[in-house]
Amino acid sequence: MARRNFPTTTRNTLFVFVFTLVVVYLLYKLAIILSQSLFFTSADRIQFVIVGKETTVYSLSLTDDRQYVMRLPADIKINVPGGYGAYRVGSLTKLVALEKKPEILKKGFSLATSSFVTYYFYTSDEPIYYGGLRDDEFVKHNPRLFLTLSSNANIFDRLFLFLKLTQIKDGSLTSLNYKQEIDSVHDDVTFDSDSFRKRALGLMYQERFRKENKTVQIQYSQSYITARGVGTILEGNGIRINDIAQTEKADQDSKQPCVVVENTQEHSITTKAIASFFGCSTKEGSTDVYDIIVVLNNTEKDWQLLKQQ
């Protein structure tokens, strides 16, 4: 049977058609990613952490000049959700590599600062750091790090943060000093998140949540400590927690992630933000005397705390 050859013109037309489809598809995907990036965010403040020999949490305002940084030495310990307990900051990148869970960084520093630390940047070569803070004055990181370090930020988020940090002068960054408490038994230095929370209350909150002023109940089945940890993160962002209630395990689906229930069909900014940060689904439903109910479900295990904050 003779092989059928398409005319050259037909092959060229087919190639152009397929190429055009691929380009249109890629542009469409890029447009979606861009629309969901920080360039189109409704947030008025963004937190991110750069993990290294001297780990730094940045809290940058997108609406005014209130810019904050908090430096944490490698030797200090923070409580890491997920059942890891108190862990040295300088060993977190190694833990991330062993567990293959980079979101450990998001959870640990969000709990420590009682805020939504949405993005994390770290080196992927599994280094372990040691030491305390330098005594010299803080100098912001080179913005080029946003383009080279491993991160959960997409290319547009990286570009946004690169441009944002480039515009900020070193003198306009206010340092938030950490507090220490010494464990006399093990001589460990741990981050005193309770003390920090009291001193930094209101600094990292988002005005959009305060304006909505939604009342929130958190429902859990196993651990009040874990539910309270989730609550402190929400409160640090300006979300009002009215109640934390234990429910029967049978009333919750422990195999499903958290659910944010709101008593309106059109979900509020608060509901959307909680669902986005914790990876919850959303639904309309009865919320008793509250505006929003957060049912933790299996997310309670993901954010498990071994020691009260």
Disulfide bonds with the S-S distance in Angstrom:
Cys258-Cys280 1.82
